[in-house]
Amino acid sequence: MRFLRAATRLIDDVMVEVFKTNIRCHAHALAIGNFLRDSFGGYIVNFDLDDCDHIMRIRSLHGSIDSERVCRIVLALGFEANVLADETEIVPQD
């Protein structure tokens, strides 16, 4: 059985959110990352543009991540970002 859940994780009191984007250029990723870091204190932003989903990862050292606002900001900057669903397999216990 599989189900989808938001990719938000709490790891050692650090919140992590993973986004699928259409950002392909390193210069654009750098500019967007800097803008998001300036807009949200405590966010650490990095990209994996070689991944097929052009991943943007955000870690928050100070609580939750405002995913909707992040997506709106990225859209206002001319790109798309969507929270990447995480597939988790559940093995039934007998």
C-alpha positions as CSV (number, residue, x, y, z in Angstrom):
1,M,0.0,0.0,0.0
2,R,1.3,3.4,-0.9
3,F,0.2,6.9,0.1
4,L,1.4,10.4,-0.7
5,R,2.2,12.9,2.0
6,A,3.8,16.3,1.9
7,A,7.6,16.1,1.9
8,T,7.9,18.3,5.0
9,R,10.1,16.6,7.6
10,L,11.3,17.5,11.0
11,I,14.9,16.4,11.4
12,D,16.7,17.3,14.7
13,D,14.4,20.3,15.2
14,V,15.1,21.5,11.6
15,M,12.1,21.6,9.2
16,V,12.8,20.6,5.6
17,E,10.5,21.1,2.6
18,V,11.3,19.9,-0.9
19,F,9.8,21.6,-4.0
20,K,9.7,20.6,-7.7
21,T,10.5,23.6,-9.8
22,N,11.0,24.7,-13.4
23,I,14.2,26.5,-12.6
24,R,17.0,25.3,-14.8
25,C,19.6,28.1,-14.8
26,H,22.1,28.3,-11.9
27,A,22.0,32.1,-12.0
28,H,18.2,32.1,-11.6
29,A,18.5,29.6,-8.7
30,L,21.1,31.8,-7.0
31,A,18.9,34.9,-7.3
32,I,15.8,33.1,-6.1
33,G,17.6,31.5,-3.2
34,N,19.0,34.8,-2.1
35,F,15.6,36.4,-2.4
36,L,14.0,33.7,-0.3
37,R,16.8,33.9,2.3
38,D,16.3,37.6,2.6
39,S,12.5,37.2,2.8
40,F,12.5,34.5,5.5
41,G,15.0,34.7,8.3
42,G,16.4,31.3,9.1
43,Y,15.7,29.6,5.8
44,I,18.6,27.7,4.1
45,V,17.9,27.3,0.4
46,N,19.6,25.0,-2.0
47,F,18.9,23.5,-5.4
48,D,19.6,20.3,-7.3
49,L,19.1,21.4,-10.9
50,D,20.5,18.1,-12.3
51,D,17.5,16.2,-10.8
52,C,14.6,15.7,-13.3
53,D,12.4,17.7,-10.9
54,H,14.9,20.6,-10.6
55,I,14.6,20.3,-6.8
56,M,14.6,23.3,-4.4
57,R,15.2,22.3,-0.8
58,I,14.4,24.7,2.1
59,R,15.5,24.1,5.6
60,S,14.2,26.2,8.4
61,L,16.1,26.6,11.6
62,H,13.3,28.5,13.3
63,G,10.0,26.6,12.9
64,S,7.7,25.8,10.0
65,I,8.1,26.7,6.4
66,D,5.5,28.8,4.7
67,S,5.2,26.7,1.6
68,E,2.3,28.6,0.0
69,R,4.2,31.9,0.4
70,V,7.4,30.4,-1.0
71,C,5.4,29.2,-4.1
72,R,3.8,32.6,-4.6
73,I,7.1,34.4,-4.4
74,V,8.7,32.0,-6.9
75,L,5.7,32.5,-9.2
76,A,6.0,36.3,-8.9
77,L,9.7,35.9,-9.9
78,G,8.6,34.1,-13.1
79,F,9.0,30.5,-12.2
80,E,7.0,27.6,-10.7
81,A,7.5,25.7,-7.4
82,N,5.3,23.0,-6.0
83,V,5.7,21.0,-2.8
84,L,7.0,17.6,-3.9
85,A,4.9,14.7,-2.6
86,D,6.8,12.0,-0.9
87,E,5.8,8.4,-1.7
88,T,6.0,6.2,1.3
89,E,5.4,2.5,1.3
90,I,3.5,1.0,4.2
91,V,4.0,-2.7,4.9
92,P,0.9,-4.2,6.6
93,Q,1.8,-6.0,9.8
94,D,0.2,-9.4,10.4
